[in-house]
Amino acid sequence: MGTDSTDISPDSQDLTSGPFSVSLKVNRTNASLYRNYYIPRSSEQPGFSKQQLLCSFSIHKTEIPINFHNHLLQATTGQPDRYEQLMQRLKTRVLEPARQRQQEREQREQRARMQGWLNLALNQVQQAACCAYRDAHLGNPQIQQAVLQLLQETKPLLFPPNSVAAETKTVLNSSQAEQKLQQALQTLLQGYQQIQQMLSRTGGQFAPSYQFDPETVHRVQQLWFRHSDVIAACSRYKPLKRANHWSQMRDKVMGSSHVEPVEYLDDTSEHSLPGEDISLTDITEQAPE
């Protein structure tokens, strides 16, 4: 477990003070643990649910901080299945992506250093190869020993030609895959536009009271999750990640002749990425009414 401290709610209450459930949220910056409980009111006024932040930590951490883990253990006392479920989500949604990003970053940095070392060595060898009286110096036994040692040291750095060809093939395969991705995106965008036009207020194809077939309803529900999963998959790649305040880019991205925008009825369109937010629906225990 990591040792970095987490952000603890200043008014954090004793977790044993009453019935509650625990939920986990993962957004673009943090993983946060919440305590959810129900506050009853008088007979004349209904009660209400309340959520309290217990702690959080950055999604760039590769280990769960000790404070966060202790809160999670305390919040799931007597609920081993819930503990394992949340730990698994932290592993797959936070730790593994963070470790992968760290590994990729270290590989990029190491590659840059290796390139610098080899460029320096190549420059030195080139200077030796074109210096004055080169042939006279190469006849020196110590110089020849240095050249032989240089050759021996560089042999392990050479990949077999087949390996280099395989790497080139991988690059070509990625290019072909991107063409398929562009085709799939074009088909998807055309389908979205058609659906929007059919369901728009001005389309006139369905009355407000129209009763849709259960299969249509089911496919729309599948669309919720497919859309969420696609946006989450795109977010793994920096150029494809949705930018902050992305809705303000509509005219620039869609052009002046785009279809009239839909009025969003919730805040998931701008402030949270579908597929990234584990959200309040993770509450598994229902507080008493």
C-alpha positions in Angstrom: 0.0 0.0 0.0 1.2 3.5 -0.7 2.0 5.9 2.1 0.7 9.1 0.6 -2.0 10.7 2.7 -5.5 11.1 1.2 -8.0 13.9 1.4 -10.2 13.2 4.4 -13.6 14.9 4.9 -13.2 17.3 7.8 -16.6 16.4 9.2 -16.1 12.7 8.9 -18.3 10.8 11.4 -18.0 7.5 13.1 -18.8 4.8 10.6 -20.6 2.8 13.3 -23.0 5.5 14.2 -25.9 4.1 12.1 -27.0 2.2 9.0 -25.1 3.3 5.9 -23.7 2.0 2.6 -20.4 2.8 0.9 -19.8 3.7 -2.7 -16.8 4.5 -4.9 -16.5 7.1 -7.6 -13.7 7.4 -10.2 -13.5 10.5 -12.2 -10.7 12.1 -14.3 -8.6 13.1 -11.4 -9.5 11.1 -8.2 -10.9 7.9 -6.8 -13.2 8.8 -3.9 -14.9 6.8 -1.2 -18.3 7.9 0.1 -20.5 7.0 3.0 -24.2 7.1 2.1 -26.9 7.2 4.8 -30.5 8.2 5.3 -31.7 11.0 7.6 -35.3 10.6 8.7 -37.6 13.6 9.2 -40.8 14.2 11.1 -44.0 12.6 10.0 -44.9 15.7 8.1 -41.6 15.9 6.1 -40.0 13.1 4.2 -36.4 12.0 5.0 -33.6 12.4 2.6 -30.4 10.6 1.6 -27.0 12.2 2.3 -23.5 11.4 1.0 -20.3 12.1 2.8 -16.8 12.1 1.4 -14.5 9.8 3.5 -11.3 10.1 1.5 -9.8 10.1 -2.0 -6.6 9.7 -3.9 -5.2 10.6 -7.3 -5.8 8.2 -10.2 -2.1 8.5 -11.0 -1.1 6.5 -7.8 0.0 3.0 -8.5 -0.8 1.8 -5.0 -3.8 2.4 -2.7 -2.7 4.9 0.1 -2.8 3.5 3.6 -5.4 6.0 4.8 -7.8 5.2 1.9 -7.4 1.4 2.5 -8.1 1.8 6.2 -11.3 3.8 5.5 -12.3 1.1 3.0 -11.7 -1.7 5.5 -13.7 0.1 8.2 -16.5 1.1 5.9 -16.9 -2.5 4.7 -16.6 -4.3 8.1 -18.7 -7.4 8.0 -19.1 -7.2 4.2 -16.2 -9.1 2.7 -17.9 -9.4 -0.7 -18.4 -5.6 -0.9 -14.7 -5.1 0.1 -13.5 -7.4 -2.6 -15.8 -5.8 -5.2 -14.5 -2.3 -4.5 -10.9 -3.5 -4.3 -11.3 -5.1 -7.7 -12.7 -1.9 -9.2 -9.9 0.1 -7.8 -7.4 -2.4 -9.3 -9.0 -2.4 -12.8 -10.1 1.2 -13.0 -7.3 3.0 -11.2 -4.2 1.0 -10.3 -3.7 -1.0 -13.5 -4.1 2.0 -15.8 -1.8 4.1 -13.6 0.8 1.3 -13.7 0.5 1.1 -17.4 0.9 4.8 -17.8 3.9 4.8 -15.5 5.5 1.9 -17.5 4.9 3.7 -20.8 6.4 6.9 -19.4 9.5 5.1 -18.1 9.9 3.3 -21.4 9.7 6.7 -23.3 12.3 8.2 -20.9 14.6 5.2 -21.2 14.3 5.2 -25.0 15.3 8.8 -25.1 18.3 8.2 -22.9 19.4 5.2 -25.0 19.1 7.2 -28.2 21.3 9.9 -26.6 23.9 7.3 -25.6 24.0 5.7 -29.0 24.2 9.1 -30.8 27.1 10.1 -28.6 28.9 6.8 -29.2 28.3 7.1 -33.0 29.6 10.6 -33.1 32.8 9.5 -31.3 33.3 6.6 -33.7 32.8 8.8 -36.7 35.4 11.2 -35.4 37.9 8.3 -34.9 37.2 7.0 -38.4 38.0 10.3 -40.1 40.8 11.7 -37.9 44.3 12.5 -39.3 46.8 9.6 -39.5 43.9 7.2 -39.0 45.5 4.2 -40.6 48.7 4.7 -38.6 46.8 4.7 -35.4 44.7 1.7 -36.3 47.9 -0.4 -36.5 48.4 0.2 -32.8 47.5 -3.1 -30.8 45.7 -1.1 -28.1 43.6 0.7 -30.6 42.7 -2.6 -32.3 41.8 -4.1 -29.0 39.4 -1.2 -28.3 37.8 -1.6 -31.8 37.3 -5.3 -31.1 35.8 -4.6 -27.7 33.5 -2.0 -29.3 32.2 -4.6 -31.8 31.6 -7.1 -29.1 29.7 -4.7 -27.0 27.4 -3.6 -29.9 26.5 -7.1 -31.1 24.0 -7.7 -28.3 22.2 -4.5 -29.3 21.5 -5.7 -32.8 18.1 -7.4 -33.3 17.8 -10.2 -36.0 16.5 -8.9 -39.3 13.3 -10.9 -38.8 12.5 -9.0 -35.6 12.9 -5.7 -37.3 10.6 -6.8 -40.1 8.0 -7.9 -37.6 8.1 -4.5 -35.9 7.6 -2.8 -39.3 4.7 -5.2 -40.0 3.1 -4.2 -36.6 3.3 -0.5 -37.6 1.7 -1.3 -40.9 -1.0 -3.3 -39.1 -1.7 -0.4 -36.9 -2.2 1.9 -39.9 -4.6 -0.6 -41.4 -6.5 -0.9 -38.1 -6.8 2.9 -37.9 -8.4 2.9 -41.4 -11.0 0.3 -40.1 -11.5 2.5 -37.0 -12.2 5.5 -39.2 -14.7 3.5 -41.2 -16.5 2.3 -38.0 -16.6 5.8 -36.6 -18.1 7.1 -39.9 -20.8 4.4 -39.8 -21.5 5.1 -36.2 -21.7 8.9 -36.7 -24.1 8.4 -39.6 -26.3 6.1 -37.4 -26.3 8.6 -34.6 -27.4 11.4 -37.0 -30.2 9.3 -38.3 -31.4 8.4 -34.8 -31.3 12.0 -33.7 -33.3 13.1 -36.8 -36.0 10.4 -36.3 -36.4 11.3 -32.6 -36.1 15.1 -32.8 -39.0 17.3 -31.9 -39.2 18.5 -35.6 -38.9 15.0 -37.0 -42.6 14.2 -36.4 -42.1 10.4 -36.8 -43.2 9.6 -33.2 -45.9 11.2 -31.1 -44.8 12.1 -27.5 -47.2 9.3 -26.2 -46.0 6.7 -28.7 -45.4 3.3 -27.0 -42.1 1.9 -28.3 -41.6 -1.9 -28.7 -39.7 -3.5 -25.8 -36.9 -4.5 -28.3 -36.5 -0.8 -29.2 -36.3 0.2 -25.6 -33.7 -2.6 -24.9 -31.5 -1.5 -27.8 -31.6 2.1 -26.6 -30.5 0.9 -23.1 -27.7 -1.0 -24.8 -26.7 2.2 -26.5 -26.2 3.9 -23.1 -23.5 1.4 -22.1 -22.0 1.0 -25.6 -21.5 4.7 -25.8 -20.1 4.9 -22.3 -17.6 2.0 -23.0 -16.5 3.6 -26.3 -15.8 7.0 -24.7 -13.9 5.2 -21.9 -11.8 3.2 -24.5 -11.0 6.4 -26.4 -9.9 8.1 -23.2 -6.9 5.6 -23.0 -5.3 7.6 -25.8 -4.5 11.2 -25.2 -5.3 12.5 -28.7 -8.8 10.8 -28.5 -9.6 11.9 -25.0 -12.5 14.2 -24.6 -11.3 17.7 -23.6 -12.5 19.8 -20.7 -15.5 21.9 -21.6 -15.9 19.9 -24.8 -19.5 21.0 -25.4 -18.2 24.5 -26.1 -16.4 23.0 -29.1 -19.6 22.0 -30.9 -19.4 24.7 -33.7 -15.7 24.1 -34.3 -16.0 20.3 -34.5 -19.5 19.9 -36.1 -19.5 23.0 -38.4 -22.1 25.7 -38.7 -24.6 23.3 -40.5 -24.8 20.7 -37.8 -28.1 19.3 -36.5 -29.7 21.3 -33.7 -28.0 20.2 -30.4 -29.9 18.1 -27.9 -30.7 19.7 -24.6 -29.0 17.6 -22.0 -31.1 16.6 -19.0 -28.3 15.7 -16.6 -24.8 16.7 -15.8 -23.0 13.7 -17.2 -22.6 15.3 -20.6 -20.0 17.9 -19.5 -18.6 17.2 -16.1 -18.1 13.4 -16.1 -17.0 11.0 -18.8 -19.3 8.1 -19.4 -17.5 5.0 -18.4 -15.2 6.7 -16.0 -17.6 7.4 -13.2 -18.5 4.5 -11.0 -21.1 6.9 -9.5 -23.7 6.7 -6.8 -25.4 3.7 -8.3 -22.7 1.6 -6.6 -24.7 1.8 -3.4 -25.7 -1.8 -2.6 -27.4 -1.3 0.7 -30.6 0.6 1.0 -30.8 2.8 4.0 -34.1 2.5 6.0 -36.9 4.8 5.2 
